[in-house]
Amino acid sequence: MSLFSRFTPRRRVLTAALALALSAAAGSVPAQNAGRNDAVFQYRGADRDQKLVEKAKQEGTVTLYTSLAPSESMPLANAFEKKYGIKVELWRAVSEKVVQRTVTEGKARRYAVDVIETNAPEVEMIAREKLTAEFFSPYLADLPPGAIPSHRLWVSDRLNYFVVAYNTAKIKREDLPNSYEGFADPKWKGRLGIEATDSEWMAAMVKKLGAERGAQFFDKLSELRPDVRKGHILLTELVAAGEVPVALTVYNSVAESLKRRGAPIDWAPIEPVIARPQALGVARNAPHPHAALLFADYVLSPEGQELLKSMGRIPASTKVKSELNNFPSTMIDVGEVLDESEKWERKWSSLFLKRQ
């Protein structure tokens, strides 16, 4: 197997998962066009909260499809059940499987899911199949710019930030440059690592820096032959182990987790910091629409966001502050990520994968 095959970008895997789901649904009845739950999802009357809780308790159940780890999805479900007495039917799988199941069921008009919570590009693909709905929540006002796409068919409930992680036994904080462009200096050759599928990070960086300046940076970085590793967790662990002294595309929540456990690792929000949204979508034909909306409210509320924060996730809400989000950042445009994925994956491959 070639190195390039082992580092096949995640977006290509995701596209294949969607194609498989559409193939499995071929010949079934198309998804319902009319938004039968729109009146529930868009209600803004003064009695909204009271009516929502009453109707949700009558429904009694909410079904969640998510890629959140059991150590996080179970406490979230349990907290909601304890607060409202509404059972959470939880189905967890990797994000590609969430897409596959949701689309297959939707195209067959088997409406089982109420809420989807996973990576934003995956939820965007589901939304493009007209399987999620716009919804109102009073907590949408707490979200930062870029957390709600223009079509409003999902919102970001948590974030990942690409930061620089470094081994504290090998690198001093004061030795790090103030911007990513400083890592193009030849003195960093042999000390840098990147994650193998981060073409979307490159795309966002180029858009932020400008086409010419961005292209120059990545050309220079490519010449340094950074160590390419598959998996953000693995890359972060290699930094902690000292095998990769500095990693340029680490999720700060992962680095912080190892740091708190005593590993010789720290991280820095080097400019420009790119934020990658995770997303929450309410199913267009949710069988339990009131419970679905109430669950979305809970996740986006300060209470739900504090719970995510306590589990090491980075809340999207501006009302919940954390050392993990207390710096300027630029949000990835998820729609552009999908629309331009082939272009950026080809560029990423030519710069970092085929040269290994």
Secondary structure, 3 states (H helix, E strand, C coil): CCHHHHCCCHHHHHHHHHHHHHHHCCCCCCCCCCCCCHHHHHCCCCCHHHHHHHHHHHHCEEEEEECCCHHHHHHHHHHHHHHHCCEEEEEECCHHHHHHHHHHHHHCCCCCCCEEEEEHHHHHHHHHCCCEECCCCHHHHHCCCCCCCCCCCCEEEEEEEEEEEEECCCCCHHHCCCEHHHHHCHHHCCCEEEECCCHHHHHHHHHHHCHHHHHHHHHHHHHCCCEEECCHHHHHHHHHHCCCCEEEEEEHHHHHHHHHCCCCEEEECCECCEEEEEEEEEECCCCCHHHHHHHHHHHHCHHHHHHHHHCCCEECCCCCCCCCCCCCCEECCHHHHHHCHHHHHHHHHHHHHCCC
